[in-house]
């Protein structure tokens, strides 16, 4: 086997592990917090890809061998004893690697289908909810506080609400935002790159300090002039002064939204009645 065929064969054998790695990076987007993708060149990603590929091939070999043995048993039970029409694709792959046999088109097609089935199994394994349940308490993506206060609450039916104070104050005053966390981007070391809020409110905050005529006044923050801006606001880490995240159950948010809709309908009905 020349170098080109050996390289292609190695990539085919690694395909289930690479599929699992792609699925892992794809799932990273749907957890509300994104970190840089795991690269196949990293030691951790390469070890995981090799381990998953090996596990999938062992499982595939067991299922294929069981299926071929079952086909032979069914043939003998029916009185024909024809056995499988083609050889076991894994036996064919080993013989082809050793150079002791030539592969038929049917055997190559069966092996390709087997690898495709293993890739589907690897994808389903990584994207399954069972895997999230198993690793529910473990920060396997090394997201730190984002995992504890955003990713994990999202999995358990909570909505993360962020209160953000920007770092561009004008004297005692500054601009703040409040909204549902739509997306968080982190760097290689877990540092915050940016945060996106959906349907946010904008407000003016004031840092109240002690004054000579009020020596007992405790320094605190007051908010003024709240207004809903809607859409999505994206804040870069350079303008973020402080973040507070609170998690509210989805049921509570739905009830508040329904009450707001009912109140709006009642107000419209009252206005129409007054005009009439």
C-alpha positions, -999 to 999 in steps of 0.1 A, spaced: 0 0 0 15 33 -11 16 64 11 -14 81 -5 -37 51 1 -23 46 36 -31 83 44 -67 79 30 -72 47 49 -60 64 81 -84 93 76 -113 68 70 -104 50 102 -103 83 121 -136 95 105 -159 85 135 -136 104 159 -134 134 137 -172 134 134 -175 133 172 -151 163 174 -171 183 148 -203 174 167 -187 186 199 -178 220 184 -212 222 168 -229 217 202 -207 245 216 -229 270 196 -262 258 211 -252 261 248 -254 299 248 -217 303 253 -190 297 227 -153 291 232 -127 286 204 -132 252 187 -111 222 197 -85 217 170 -75 182 159 -39 193 163 -43 197 201 -33 167 222 -67 166 240 -87 167 208 -65 141 191 -67 117 221 -105 121 222 -108 115 184 -86 84 185 -104 70 216 -139 75 201 -128 62 167 -114 30 184 -146 26 204 -168 30 174 -147 5 153 -149 -20 181 -186 -16 184 -190 -17 146 -168 -48 143 -189 -66 169 -222 -56 153 -210 -66 118 -196 -99 130 -229 -106 148 -248 -97 116 -227 -119 93 -229 -149 118 -267 -144 120 -270 -144 82 -250 -176 80 -272 -192 107 -304 -181 89 -290 -196 57 -283 -229 74 -317 -229 92 -335 -224 59 -317 -254 44 -298 -234 17 -266 -226 37 -255 -200 12 -238 -178 39 -231 -141 34 -229 -130 -2 -198 -109 5 -170 -112 31 -170 -94 64 -160 -58 55 -136 -56 85 -119 -89 75 -116 -75 40 -101 -42 53 -74 -62 74 -66 -84 45 -63 -54 21 -40 -36 46 -18 -67 47 -18 -70 10 -29 -106 10 -62 -101 -8 -80 -78 -32 -112 -60 -23 -143 -63 -43 -166 -33 -50 -193 -48 -29 -169 -53 1 -157 -17 -2 -192 -4 -4 -202 -25 27 -172 -11 46 -181 25 36 -216 20 49 -202 5 81 -180 36 87 -209 59 79 -230 41 105 -203 45 130 -201 83 123 -238 85 128 -235 67 161 -206 91 172 -227 121 163 -258 108 182 -236 100 212 -221 135 215 -254 153 208 -276 131 231 -292 145 262 -279 115 281 -243 128 277 -254 162 291 -270 144 321 -238 124 327 -216 155 326 -241 178 341 -220 188 371 -187 188 352 -173 218 333 -159 197 305 -155 227 282 -136 248 309 -160 277 307 -158 286 344 -184 310 357 -202 309 323 -209 272 328 -222 277 363 -244 308 356 -254 305 320 -249 270 304 -261 248 333 -291 270 342 -302 269 305 -301 231 305 -324 231 336 -351 254 323 -338 288 336 -333 320 317 -301 339 325 -308 377 328 -277 399 327 -273 433 343 -243 451 327 -227 484 336 -205 499 309 -171 513 316 -178 547 299 -192 568 327 -197 605 324 -189 617 359 -213 599 383 -234 587 354 -231 557 330 -251 535 307 -263 501 317 -282 472 300 -305 445 312 -316 416 290 -316 378 284 -282 364 276 -283 354 239 -246 346 234 -213 348 252 -179 345 235 -148 334 254 -111 334 245 -86 306 247 -80 312 284 -117 316 293 -116 354 293 -147 372 282 -147 385 246 -182 397 242 -218 392 254 -250 396 235 -284 405 251 -318 398 235 -346 424 239 -326 445 263 -335 475 284 -312 505 286 -309 526 317 -288 553 332 -270 545 364 -256 569 389 -228 561 414 -238 580 446 -209 586 470 -207 601 504 -212 638 506 -200 663 533 -236 672 542 -245 635 543 -217 617 562 -238 586 569 -248 581 532 -237 546 521 -222 546 485 -246 529 462 -259 528 426 -292 543 415 -308 538 381 -328 563 360 -345 566 326 -352 530 317 -363 524 281 -367 492 260 -346 492 229 -354 457 216 -334 436 192 -299 425 202 -271 445 218 -236 432 216 -211 445 242 -173 440 238 -152 433 269 -135 467 265 -167 485 274 -179 462 302 -174 474 337 -194 448 357 -219 420 351 -245 405 373 -264 374 361 -296 362 377 -314 330 366 -352 330 364 -374 300 356 -388 300 321 -423 294 336 -421 327 355 -411 346 324 -439 330 304 -464 340 330 -452 376 331 -453 378 293 -489 364 293 -500 389 319 -484 417 299 -503 406 268 -536 404 287 -530 438 303 -523 453 269 -555 438 254 -575 451 284 -561 486 279 -569 486 242 -605 474 249 -609 501 275 -597 528 251 -621 516 224 -649 516 249 -641 551 260 -640 564 224 -674 547 217 
